[in-house]
């Protein structure tokens, strides 16, 4: 018998509904969904923390914080962003929303929203703060009732970032330029800091963040509405490679780290994996191979049974007779398997096929993470998105240690782009960050890519001798791991920028493939 079940680590399988993360699919949102106009691959990424950790929720909030908010309210907020929910992995510690344009992750204490194309992500931020205040119970202030926003929760921290756009002139609302985005954020938060990291006339990355204990900008009065807003200065960062020690990959730095790969100019042969026609052909080949192997196995088994009967009797057996006793009917045309329709159209079924065949499912393999769940979707005529929820291998020390990864692919040659983001700590995966990067890069073989790595700074408050020794050990390990990041197989590291942020170390790196002959980067957006 042919096993047509989706692997159990994929969220559409029945085993996912038994005490493990499970999937809810929005069938209406997937009708006539088409990716051919989603040409702007580089995403806008917003991360809003309402408390420092799930264990530090204010007393006014529900026990599960933001996860207490009904999904319908998040969908209303996403309408302002111009994207739809395709499906949701629901788990105890995080809900992972797969969107028509990228992803959203809802933890008890924070929300991560990542959207591509011409979405208007920042337009959903006021509604997000309102929902956190009124539906999750986070401390809040009166916002702007005249504009229909009665309350706004006070965030603990806010992070907003993105790569330079390929087609900035196609963006809408506050996303037409980085300066407009900074102005929008400044109108909401006091004391934010804006950065441009990288070359103004080359690949670069933008970041806006607030310090712990974010203060909301007071609502405008009739007088102040006409006055000039004081804008945050944009800082340009391009430090020499040797001017700082790379602590972002040190051991013992805690488990708050985020790795993001932003890849462009994908190898066209590798990019074909993310086209519907190619994926359907792969699925068809796998399906019929498995079906024929199963049918042949059944026939062989029946042959053995008949052979045993022959040995116990002197009767002759006509091996060419077409009877049910010899299993001939099993391989007749009447038993030819029918290829499932869901393997010829966009959706989660082909998304699962692509995740398996491309090797993405092996970045955090089921053998190492048996409770991990993946939600993947393949678009028409091409394009791919996937979310993963990855529980810690051992939860004895931290029951809420659940992490995520997300992948998004725009494979068209004129605008090819892929992103990979994860907060699975390197100590948990048992591999160096460089190994994860090489595995992902090998799937896409981009002509060039950028890496950003955020990691919480180590706690060195203890000034004792043992603490000092531990800190020195971390410094040595950091130097070693930093050296490993300089040697990504097949690529030349062009830029390395290290920055000391409030509570975090940030390292930005930019690479180009040694045999890349595609010319200068397609900047699209120059400077700010």
C-alpha distance (Angstrom), angle and dihedral (degrees) to the residues before:
residue distance angle dihedral
X1 . . .
X2 3.79 . .
X3 3.81 115.5 .
X4 3.79 106.0 -137.0
X5 3.80 95.0 171.6
X6 3.78 120.3 124.9
X7 3.84 109.2 -113.9
X8 3.80 108.6 -86.3
X9 3.77 93.3 -118.2
X10 3.82 86.9 65.4
X11 3.76 113.3 86.9
X12 3.80 97.5 -126.1
X13 3.81 91.6 67.6
X14 3.81 121.0 100.6
X15 3.79 93.2 -121.5
X16 3.78 88.5 66.9
X17 3.79 90.0 72.0
X18 3.79 95.6 63.0
X19 3.77 109.4 85.4
X20 3.79 93.2 -51.7
X21 3.82 133.3 93.5
X22 3.79 110.4 -65.3
X23 3.77 137.4 -167.1
X24 3.79 134.6 -114.4
X25 3.83 115.2 -170.7
X26 3.81 123.4 -155.6
X27 3.81 99.6 -145.3
X28 3.81 94.3 -177.4
X29 3.81 93.3 57.2
X30 3.81 91.5 53.3
X31 3.82 94.9 55.7
X32 3.82 110.9 113.2
X33 3.79 91.1 -12.3
X34 3.78 107.7 166.1
X35 3.81 127.6 -174.0
X36 3.79 99.6 -168.7
X37 3.82 92.4 100.0
X38 3.84 95.3 47.2
X39 3.77 92.8 94.4
X40 3.83 98.3 145.7
X41 3.78 101.3 82.3
X42 3.82 101.1 172.2
X43 3.79 107.3 95.6
X44 3.76 134.8 -138.4
X45 3.81 108.4 -128.0
X46 3.81 123.7 -158.2
X47 3.79 123.8 -179.5
X48 3.81 118.1 -177.5
X49 3.80 119.3 -174.5
X50 3.81 117.7 -164.1
X51 3.80 94.6 -177.3
X52 3.78 135.6 11.7
X53 3.83 93.8 -106.6
X54 3.82 142.4 -11.2
X55 3.80 87.6 -95.5
X56 3.81 93.0 55.3
X57 3.81 99.7 59.8
X58 3.82 113.0 145.4
X59 3.80 116.6 -105.8
X60 3.80 91.5 -111.8
X61 3.81 94.4 63.5
X62 3.77 130.2 88.5
X63 3.81 116.1 -96.3
X64 3.80 91.5 -101.4
X65 3.79 96.6 37.0
X66 3.80 114.8 -155.6
X67 3.80 90.9 6.9
X68 3.81 87.2 70.5
X69 3.82 89.4 68.7
X70 3.84 112.4 103.3
X71 3.79 113.8 -113.4
X72 3.81 90.3 -122.8
X73 3.82 90.7 66.6
X74 3.78 91.6 52.8
X75 3.80 89.2 49.1
X76 3.82 89.8 53.8
X77 3.80 89.7 51.6
X78 3.81 90.4 49.2
X79 3.80 89.8 54.1
X80 3.81 86.3 67.5
X81 3.80 88.2 52.7
X82 3.82 91.0 49.4
X83 3.78 99.8 -120.7
X84 3.79 136.1 106.8
X85 3.80 135.6 -137.2
X86 3.81 112.9 -110.3
X87 3.80 98.9 177.9
X88 3.78 142.8 -23.1
X89 3.80 133.3 -137.6
X90 3.79 104.7 -150.0
X91 3.78 118.5 -159.6
X92 3.77 137.6 155.7
X93 3.79 96.7 -97.3
X94 3.82 106.4 25.0
X95 3.80 138.5 19.0
X96 3.81 113.6 -148.4
X97 3.81 114.9 -155.3
X98 3.80 117.0 -161.2
X99 3.81 106.7 -152.3
X100 3.78 136.1 -162.2
X101 3.82 84.1 -113.1
X102 3.82 106.9 33.3
X103 3.83 128.4 -63.2
X104 3.79 152.0 -47.6
X105 3.81 128.0 -158.3
X106 3.80 121.6 -163.3
X107 3.81 117.3 -162.1
X108 3.82 123.8 173.7
X109 3.81 91.1 -102.3
X110 3.82 105.8 26.3
X111 3.79 144.9 27.4
X112 3.80 126.9 -143.8
X113 3.81 118.4 -162.9
X114 3.80 121.7 -177.0
X115 3.81 120.6 178.3
X116 3.80 134.6 171.1
X117 3.80 135.6 -167.7
X118 3.79 117.2 39.8
X119 3.80 95.3 -34.1
X120 3.81 117.8 146.8
X121 3.79 99.2 -133.9
X122 3.80 98.3 166.8
X123 3.80 90.5 53.8
X124 3.80 87.5 70.2
X125 3.82 95.5 51.8
X126 3.86 98.1 86.8
X127 3.80 90.1 50.2
X128 3.80 89.5 47.2
X129 3.82 91.1 55.7
X130 3.80 90.2 46.4
X131 3.81 92.5 52.1
X132 3.80 91.3 48.3
X133 3.80 89.3 52.7
X134 3.80 102.4 42.4
X135 3.80 102.9 29.1
X136 3.82 103.2 30.1
X137 3.80 97.6 33.7
X138 3.79 99.8 -126.2
X139 3.84 116.7 158.9
X140 3.78 109.6 -86.0
X141 3.77 147.4 171.6
X142 3.78 133.0 -136.0
X143 3.79 104.2 -85.9
X144 3.80 121.8 -173.5
X145 3.82 112.5 -41.5
X146 3.80 90.9 175.1
X147 3.81 88.0 65.2
X148 3.80 93.6 44.0
X149 3.82 95.8 -100.1
X150 3.82 106.6 119.2
X151 3.80 98.2 177.0
X152 3.78 143.0 8.7
X153 3.78 126.3 -159.7
X154 3.80 115.2 -128.2
X155 3.82 107.9 -118.8
X156 3.77 123.8 -140.1
X157 3.81 91.6 -143.5
X158 3.81 137.9 -11.4
X159 3.81 128.2 -154.1
X160 3.80 124.7 -175.4
X161 3.80 123.2 175.3
X162 3.78 144.6 154.9
X163 3.78 143.4 164.1
X164 3.81 119.4 -107.2
X165 3.81 109.5 -77.0
X166 3.80 121.9 -112.4
X167 3.82 91.7 -148.2
X168 3.83 107.9 24.7
X169 3.80 92.5 162.6
X170 3.82 89.6 66.0
X171 3.81 94.5 58.3
X172 3.80 123.3 106.3
X173 3.79 138.3 -144.4
X174 3.81 115.7 -5.4
X175 3.81 93.2 -9.0
X176 3.80 99.2 78.0
X177 3.81 90.3 99.9
X178 3.77 140.3 0.7
X179 3.78 90.1 -113.5
X180 3.82 90.3 57.2
X181 3.80 90.3 49.6
X182 3.81 91.6 50.7
X183 3.79 90.4 48.3
X184 3.82 90.2 51.8
X185 3.81 92.6 50.3
X186 3.80 92.8 45.3
X187 3.79 89.2 56.4
X188 3.80 87.6 60.1
X189 3.82 104.5 35.6
X190 3.80 134.2 40.2
X191 3.78 121.5 -136.4
X192 3.80 98.9 12.6
X193 3.80 120.8 161.0
X194 3.82 124.2 -138.0
X195 3.80 124.8 -160.0
X196 3.77 139.5 -178.6
X197 3.80 110.1 -157.1
X198 3.78 119.2 -165.3
X199 3.79 136.4 18.4
X200 3.79 118.3 -24.9
X201 3.82 89.2 -142.9
X202 3.79 94.6 38.1
X203 3.77 140.9 42.4
X204 3.79 109.3 -36.0
X205 3.79 142.3 163.0
X206 3.80 132.5 -141.9
X207 3.80 127.3 -142.6
X208 3.80 134.4 -176.8
X209 3.78 120.3 -178.8
X210 3.77 141.8 162.6
X211 3.79 129.3 -142.3
X212 3.82 122.8 -108.8
X213 3.78 110.3 -73.7
X214 3.80 95.8 36.3
X215 3.81 115.0 -153.5
X216 3.79 119.6 -146.2
X217 3.79 118.6 -129.1
X218 3.83 107.2 -108.9
X219 3.81 113.8 -107.4
X220 3.78 113.4 -91.6
X221 3.80 119.1 -100.2
X222 3.83 120.8 -144.0
X223 3.82 87.8 -98.3
X224 3.79 97.3 46.5
X225 3.78 93.5 46.2
X226 3.79 89.0 73.9
X227 3.80 95.9 42.1
X228 3.75 123.4 94.5
X229 3.80 116.9 -92.0
X230 3.80 115.0 -128.0
X231 3.79 104.8 -125.0
X232 3.77 127.6 -145.1
X233 3.79 112.0 -108.7
X234 3.80 113.4 -113.9
X235 3.78 111.2 -127.5
X236 3.79 120.2 -149.9
X237 3.79 114.3 -145.6
X238 3.80 123.7 -164.1
X239 3.77 109.2 140.2
X240 3.80 123.6 178.0
X241 3.78 112.8 -98.5
X242 3.80 95.4 -112.1
X243 3.78 99.7 46.2
X244 3.81 96.7 91.9
X245 3.76 140.1 29.4
X246 3.80 113.4 -113.8
X247 3.78 102.6 -123.0
X248 3.79 92.9 162.4
X249 3.77 92.2 92.2
X250 3.79 98.9 41.1
X251 3.78 122.1 129.3
X252 3.75 118.4 -110.5
X253 3.78 96.2 26.5
X254 3.78 93.5 129.7
X255 3.77 125.8 -104.3
X256 3.80 101.5 -78.7
X257 3.78 103.2 106.9
X258 3.78 134.7 128.1
X259 3.78 126.4 -161.4
X260 3.81 120.4 -164.8
X261 3.82 127.6 -176.7
X262 3.81 117.8 -166.3
X263 3.80 110.6 -168.9
X264 3.82 129.5 -173.1
X265 3.82 136.3 177.7
X266 3.80 94.2 35.4
X267 3.80 118.7 -159.0
X268 3.80 104.1 -96.4
X269 3.80 93.9 -134.6
X270 3.79 91.4 53.6
X271 3.80 91.8 43.1
X272 3.83 90.7 57.8
X273 3.80 88.0 73.7
X274 3.78 87.8 73.9
X275 3.82 97.2 55.6
X276 3.79 118.0 101.2
X277 3.83 95.3 -131.2
X278 3.79 92.4 52.1
X279 3.81 93.7 45.3
X280 3.80 91.6 48.3
X281 3.81 90.7 51.8
X282 3.81 90.5 50.5
X283 3.80 90.7 48.7
X284 3.81 91.8 48.4
X285 3.78 92.6 51.7
X286 3.79 92.5 48.1
X287 3.80 92.1 45.4
X288 3.80 97.3 52.6
X289 3.80 93.5 40.3
X290 3.79 90.0 54.7
X291 3.81 92.4 43.2
X292 3.81 93.6 51.7
X293 3.80 92.2 45.8
X294 3.79 90.2 52.1
X295 3.81 93.0 47.3
X296 3.79 91.9 46.9
X297 3.78 90.2 49.4
X298 3.80 90.0 51.9
X299 3.79 91.4 49.6
X300 3.80 91.8 48.5
X301 3.78 89.5 51.7
X302 3.80 91.5 51.8
X303 3.80 89.3 47.7
X304 3.77 90.5 55.8
X305 3.78 90.5 50.4
X306 3.81 91.7 50.6
X307 3.80 90.1 46.5
X308 3.77 90.8 55.1
X309 3.80 89.7 51.4
X310 3.82 90.2 51.7
X311 3.77 92.5 53.1
X312 3.79 90.7 55.2
X313 3.81 94.3 49.8
X314 3.79 138.0 49.6
X315 3.83 91.0 -139.0
X316 3.79 116.8 118.7
X317 3.80 117.4 -124.2
X318 3.80 123.6 -147.0
X319 3.79 102.2 -136.5
X320 3.80 90.7 -166.3
X321 3.79 96.0 55.8
X322 3.83 112.8 117.1
X323 3.76 99.7 -135.0
X324 3.76 133.4 133.3
X325 3.78 90.8 -113.6
X326 3.81 93.8 68.6
X327 3.82 96.1 46.0
X328 3.81 94.6 -117.8
X329 3.79 91.5 133.1
X330 3.79 89.8 61.7
X331 3.80 92.5 71.7
X332 3.77 97.9 35.3
X333 3.81 121.3 118.1
X334 3.79 89.0 -104.6
X335 3.80 88.8 67.0
X336 3.82 96.5 46.4
X337 3.82 104.5 131.4
X338 3.80 119.3 -114.8
X339 3.80 115.9 -127.6
X340 3.85 108.3 -120.9
X341 3.80 115.1 -110.5
X342 3.82 92.0 -134.2
X343 3.80 87.6 66.3
X344 3.81 90.7 63.0
X345 3.81 99.3 49.9
X346 3.77 135.3 58.5
X347 3.75 118.7 -86.0
X348 3.78 146.5 82.3
X349 3.82 96.5 -45.7
X350 3.80 94.1 62.0
X351 3.80 89.2 37.4
X352 3.80 87.6 61.8
X353 3.81 90.9 48.7
X354 3.82 91.9 52.3
X355 3.78 93.1 45.8
X356 3.81 89.8 54.5
X357 3.81 99.6 39.4
X358 3.82 95.8 44.8
X359 3.80 93.8 50.1
X360 3.81 96.9 -117.2
X361 3.80 91.0 122.4
X362 3.80 88.5 59.8
X363 3.80 95.6 60.5
X364 3.81 86.7 84.1
X365 3.83 99.6 13.9
X366 3.78 124.9 -154.9
X367 3.81 89.9 -122.6
X368 3.80 88.8 65.9
X369 3.81 99.2 29.4
X370 3.84 106.2 34.2
X371 3.82 93.1 170.3
X372 3.81 95.8 50.3
X373 3.81 117.9 117.5
X374 3.81 128.8 -157.0
X375 3.81 127.3 -159.4
X376 3.83 110.8 -167.8
X377 3.82 132.3 175.8
X378 3.82 132.1 -172.5
X379 3.82 117.8 -154.9
X380 3.83 134.1 -148.0
X381 3.00 122.3 -73.1
X382 3.81 91.1 -4.5
X383 3.77 142.6 -31.7
X384 3.78 133.1 98.3
X385 3.80 139.1 -144.0
X386 3.79 131.6 -178.6
X387 3.79 138.0 174.6
X388 3.78 124.9 -163.2
X389 3.80 130.6 -165.2
X390 3.80 111.3 -156.8
X391 3.83 118.6 -171.6
X392 3.78 116.4 -156.8
X393 3.79 115.1 -91.4
X394 3.80 90.2 -122.5
X395 3.78 120.9 25.5
X396 3.78 97.3 -178.9
X397 3.78 92.3 108.6
X398 3.79 100.4 35.0
X399 3.79 121.4 20.9
X400 3.80 92.4 -170.4
X401 3.80 96.0 53.9
X402 3.80 98.6 124.6
X403 3.80 121.5 141.9
X404 3.80 138.7 -173.7
X405 3.76 144.1 -144.8
X406 3.79 129.9 -165.9
X407 3.82 133.6 -167.7
X408 3.81 129.4 -167.8
X409 3.79 127.0 -179.5
X410 3.82 133.6 -168.2
X411 3.84 102.1 -178.9
X412 3.84 103.7 179.1
X413 3.85 108.8 124.3
X414 3.81 96.4 -128.4
X415 3.81 92.9 55.4
X416 3.80 106.0 13.7
X417 3.79 114.5 167.8
X418 3.79 139.3 155.0
X419 3.77 132.4 -176.2
X420 3.78 132.9 -163.8
X421 3.80 122.7 -171.5
X422 3.79 130.6 175.4
X423 3.78 141.3 161.3
X424 3.82 94.5 -162.8
X425 3.82 101.5 131.2
X426 3.77 116.3 -118.3
X427 3.79 89.7 -129.4
X428 3.80 89.6 58.4
X429 3.80 95.1 48.2
X430 3.80 91.1 49.8
X431 3.81 90.2 -135.8
X432 3.74 134.2 100.0
X433 3.78 117.0 -105.3
X434 3.81 89.3 -114.6
X435 3.81 90.2 60.4
X436 3.81 92.5 54.2
X437 3.79 90.3 47.6
X438 3.81 92.3 50.9
X439 3.80 91.9 49.2
X440 3.82 93.0 51.6
X441 3.81 94.7 41.3
X442 3.80 90.5 51.7
X443 3.83 89.6 59.5
X444 3.81 93.4 57.3
X445 3.83 104.3 21.0
X446 3.83 93.7 -152.6
X447 3.77 120.7 -163.3
X448 3.79 87.5 -130.4
X449 3.78 138.4 -1.9
X450 3.79 143.1 179.7
X451 3.80 127.8 -138.2
X452 3.78 126.6 -157.6
X453 3.78 120.1 -173.0
X454 3.81 122.1 -171.8
X455 3.78 118.8 -172.5
X456 3.78 132.3 170.6
X457 3.77 112.8 -112.0
X458 3.81 117.7 -106.3
X459 3.78 117.2 -101.9
X460 3.80 106.2 -112.4
X461 3.80 97.5 163.8
X462 3.80 90.8 122.1
X463 3.81 108.4 85.3
X464 3.80 95.1 -170.3
X465 3.78 122.7 122.8
X466 3.81 94.1 -104.2
X467 3.81 90.9 51.9
X468 3.80 91.0 49.9
X469 3.78 91.2 49.7
X470 3.79 90.3 49.6
X471 3.78 90.8 50.4
X472 3.81 91.9 50.9
X473 3.80 89.9 49.6
X474 3.78 89.5 52.7
X475 3.79 90.3 50.3
X476 3.81 90.9 54.0
X477 3.81 92.2 47.6
X478 3.79 89.8 47.9
X479 3.80 91.0 54.6
X480 3.81 90.8 48.8
X481 3.79 94.3 49.0
X482 3.76 92.3 43.9
X483 3.80 88.5 55.7
X484 3.81 89.6 52.0
X485 3.82 90.0 54.2
X486 3.78 89.2 57.0
X487 3.81 90.5 64.8
X488 3.80 108.7 56.1
X489 3.81 103.3 164.5
X490 3.81 112.7 -101.9
X491 3.82 94.8 7.3
X492 3.77 138.8 95.0
X493 3.79 117.0 -140.3
X494 3.81 107.1 -130.6
X495 3.82 104.0 174.1
X496 3.78 134.7 22.5
X497 3.79 120.2 179.6
X498 3.80 124.4 176.9
X499 3.77 122.3 -165.6
X500 3.79 132.5 -176.6
X501 3.80 107.5 -140.6
X502 3.80 128.3 -179.0
X503 3.79 102.2 -73.4
X504 3.82 95.5 -14.3
X505 3.76 142.1 74.9
X506 3.80 115.1 -139.5
X507 3.80 125.2 -163.3
X508 3.81 121.1 -173.7
X509 3.80 119.9 -168.8
X510 3.78 131.7 178.2
X511 3.83 123.9 -160.5
X512 3.81 137.6 -173.4
X513 3.79 126.6 -162.0
X514 3.81 113.8 -108.9
X515 3.81 93.6 -128.5
X516 3.80 94.7 41.1
X517 3.81 111.8 131.3
X518 3.76 100.3 169.2
X519 3.77 96.1 113.0
X520 3.78 127.9 -129.2
X521 3.83 119.9 -7.4
X522 3.79 117.3 -87.4
X523 3.76 95.8 -115.7
X524 3.79 101.4 177.8
X525 3.79 91.9 175.2
X526 3.79 116.4 52.0
X527 3.79 119.2 -159.5
X528 3.77 111.2 -42.1
